[in-house]
Structures are given as structure tokens and as C-alpha cells.
Amino acid sequence: MRRNPSTYASSFSFGPGPISTALKALIGVNVVMFVAQYAFPITTWFGLHPAWIIPAPSPFPPEHVLWAWQVATYMFLHGGIFHIVFNMLALWMFGTELERTWGTRYFLKFYLVTGIGAGVLTVFFSLLPFGFARQLQHANVIGASGAIYGLLLAYALYFPDRPIYMYFVFPIPAKIFVAIMGAIAFFSSISDPGGVANATHLGGLVVAYLFLKSARIHPISELKYRYLKWKINRVRKKFDVYSGGRADDWDRRVH
């Protein structure tokens, strides 16, 4: 049978694929807030000021409780055109495949929990009795980088050997790339007085790791899985079919 050659027309695509509705919404909110920053003083009100949430040394004063929204709103503000462009580019490049793997609902939950968690850890980090931490007290932290770093970690765990082009030139495995970025964030947060966002980057990595780790060892989910696997094995023995499900060592990359 002769096939129509037109059905095999070559094509070229850049990036991980089309932008989903969820990613369009996230990127849209970030762009709208970025434009609004130039028209209204929202950076002051919605950026993360650790001292406005838990001022040292007297934690949780009633007059500062209302500023708690900043641990969520800071992640939709940016400090310049390159800041938002690179963050949204990373959101598309790494978020697209993770959303396909997880589904939209879990992906959005992970993104928000990681971003908010990074903000909360930044506040507590600013309370440490060290100079490099205390300089965060009166900083104004903005940007989606906490959530973006969380996506980087998740991407490295799910696709550890997928090449990432560092500085768009040097291809290195995703797991090595994230290890390098994590090390940079860690050392910058304790050595660079001006590296305000580095603690938030590190917080995003930590929250993402804990989130994925807890999800994979949740006792109820694990019990349900073991019961289902037991039933499948019974069917296999009775009707001689192949057992399904994951391998027992599926999550050994998460330590």
C-alpha cells in the first residue's frame, strides 16, 4: 500500500509544547500585576516585607497580622522586564511537562504551595540571629522565583537525565543543574548581603522537596496502593495476566 507523502511532512517545534489554559492564567496574572506596578503603588502593599508580618524580636503582634497576605501576593510581582520574562519562560519550559504528568489541579496546587511556602520560610529565615538573615527584615521580596525553583526541583526528580542548557550553551542533566542552582542559592543567602531573593529560592527548593516527599509516602495513599496491588496479584495468579502499577523502587530518587 502506498502512503501519501504529505502525511509525513516534517515540522519543527521549540520548547515543551503549547501553553495550557492553567499556564496562560498564571502568566496572565503575572503580566497584569507587572503592568499594574507601574500605575499603582502595589509593590509596597503586596511585596513581601518580613518585618511587617513577624517583626523581631516580638513575634505575632496583632497590628501586623493583616499583612499575612504578602506571603502569597509577592510571587505575582516582579522587579523588571528581564525578571518577569525569565521567570515566565521557566514556568512555561518546566511547568508544561509537569502539568501533563500531574494534571492541572495538582500542578496548580504544587505551584501555589511551593510559592507561598517559600515566602513563609523567608519570613522565618529573617528571624535568625545572624546578620545575613536579619538584613531580610526590612527587604521587599518580589518575584515568582520561589515557585519556579520548586518546579526545577520537581523536574529534576521526574526527568533527572533530561539535558538542560545552562546559559543556553552547556547541556547538563537536570539533576546536576538543580544541584548547582541550589548550591548557588544556599551560599548566596549566607554570604551576599544584597542577595535578598536567594533565601526565597532556597525556600522554594525545600518546600518542593518536602511536598513531593510527603505526597509519595502518604500513609493512606500507600495503604490504598498496596491493597490494589494485592488484588491485581490475585487476578494475575488466577487468570495469568501481568501485574500493573509502579515498581517498588519508583521513588528512590527522593531521599
N, C-alpha and C positions, 0 to 999 in steps of 0.2 A: 504494500500500500504506500502510495506517495503522499507525503505530508506537505502542507502548504508552508513554504519557507517563511512567509510573513509572520507565522505564529511564533517564530524563534528570533524575532527582531531583538537586537542587542539593546541594552539600556544601561544607564549609569546613574547611580544614586549616591548622595552624600549624606553621611550621618546615619543614625539608627532607624530612621523612617519618619513617617508623618507625625505631626503633633496631635495628640489625643485631645478630647474635649477638656479633660481634667488639667492637662498641662497648659492648654490655651487659657483656662480660667486662672491658674496660678500666675502665669506670665502676664496676663492681662491686668490682674490686681497689682502686681509689682510695677508695671508700666504706668498705670493710672496714679498710683501713690507717688511714683517718682516725679511725674509731671506736677502733681499737686504740691510737692515740696517746694516748687519754685513760685507757687501762687499763695500758699498759706504757710504759717509757721508750725506745720505739723511735725517737723523733725524734732522740735523741742518737746512736744507733747507726747509723741508716740515712739521716739527713740528710747533705748534702754538706759536709764540712769540708776545704777545700783544704789546710790545713796538716797534716792527718792523712794526706794522700796524697803530696804533694810539699812538704815543709816547706822554706822558703827559709832560708839560701842553699845547703843541701846536698841536692841532688835525689836521689830514689830510695834512701833508706836502707832496709835490709832490714826493719827493725822496723815500717815503715809500709806495706809492700806489701799486706798483707791488707786494708787499708781501701779498696782499689780498688773494692769493690762499691758504694761510695756514689755513684759516678758514674751508676749505674743506679737504685738504690733511692730516691734523693732525689725522683725525679719522681712517686712514688706517695704522697708525704706532703704535707700542707697545713697552713697556719698558722691557719685559722679557717673558720667556716661559709661566709662570703662568698667566701673564696679558692677553696674547692673547688666551690661552686655555680657561680661564673662560669667556672671552668676546664672543668668538665664540660658546662656549657651550650655553650661554644665548641667543645668536642670534638664534641658532637652536631651543632651547626649547620653547622660547616665539614667535619667528618670524614665525615658521611653521604654527601654528594655525591662527595667524593674517593674514598671506598671503592667507590661504584658505578662510578666512572670507571676506577679502577686494578684493582679486585678486592681481596678481603680479604687475601690473602697479601702483596701489595706494599704495601698500606696499613699493615698492622701492621709490616712491615719499615721503612717510612719513619718511622713514629711512634717506634719504638724507637731507630733510628739517630739521628734528629734529637734526641730527648731525651737520649740518652747522649752524643752529640757535643757538645751544649750544655753538659753537665756537664764534659766534658773540657776544652773551651775556657775554661770558668770557672776551672778549676784553673790552666791556663797563664796566663790573664789576671791571676790573683792574684800571679804571679811577676814581673810587670812592675815596673821600678824607679820607680814613681810612687805617691804617697800614695793616690790614689783607687783604685788597684789593690791595694795592699798591705792595705787595710782589709778585703779579702775573705779574707785568710789565715785568720783565726780566726772567720769567719762560719759560720753553719749555714744553708745554702741548701736550701730545700724547695719543692716545687710542680711541677706539670706544665707550667708556662708556657713552658719552652724548646721542648717538643714542640708546644704549642699555637701558638706563634709560627711554627714551621715549617709547620704546617697553614695558617696565614694566608697565608704566602708562596706556598705551592702553590696555594691557592685563587685568589689574585690572578693567578697566571700562567695558570691554566686558564680562569678566568672574570673577566678583567680589568675588564669593564664592568658586572659584576653589582653592583647597589646594596647597600651595607651601611649600616645606620642607626647612625651614631656617636652614642653616648649615647642610643640608641633614639629619636632625634629627627631628626637631619640625615642624609639619604641622600646618600652619596658613592660613586663607583666603587670597587670592591675594590682596584684598583691604587693609588689615591690613599690609601685607608685604610691599607694596609700600609706605604706610604711614610711616612705620618705616624707610625705606631706604631714603625717602625724608627728614624726620626729622634729620637723621644722616648726610646727605649731607648738610643741612642748617646749623646746629650747627657746623659742622666741618669746613665749609667755613668761619665762622667768629671767630673761636677760635683756630684752628690748623694752625700755620704758615707754616707747611710742607704739609698741605692738599691742594696741588695745584689743583688737579683734582676735588675737591669737588664742586667748583663753576661751573664747566662744567657739573657735574652730576645734580646739581640743575637746570642749564640752560636747560638740556635735558628734565626734567620734565615739566618745564614751557612752553617750545616751544611745546611739545607734547600736553599739555592741551589746549593751545591756538589754535593749528592746528585742533584738533578734535572738539573743541567747535565751531570754525568758520565754519567748514565744515558742522556741524549739524544745524546751524542756518542761512546758506547762504540764502539770501532773494530770489534769483532767483530759487534755488533748492526747497525751501519751497513753493514758488508760484506754481511751476510745480506739486509738490506733492499734494497740496491742490486741484488743478484743476483736477488731475487724480482721487483723492478720490471722488470728487463731481460727476464725470462721473460714477464711479463704483457704487456709491449710487443710481444714477438714474437707472442704469441697474438692481440693486438689487430690487428696488421698482417695476420696470416694469416686470421683469421675475422671481422675488422671488429667487434670488441667494444670497449667502453670500458675504459680502463685504470683501475686502482684504486690504493689507497694514499693516503698523505698528500701534500700539496703540498710543494714544495721549501722553502717558507719557513715551514713549520709551527712552527718553534721560534725564530723571530726575536725573540720577546719575551724570550728568555733570553739575556742579553748576558754 
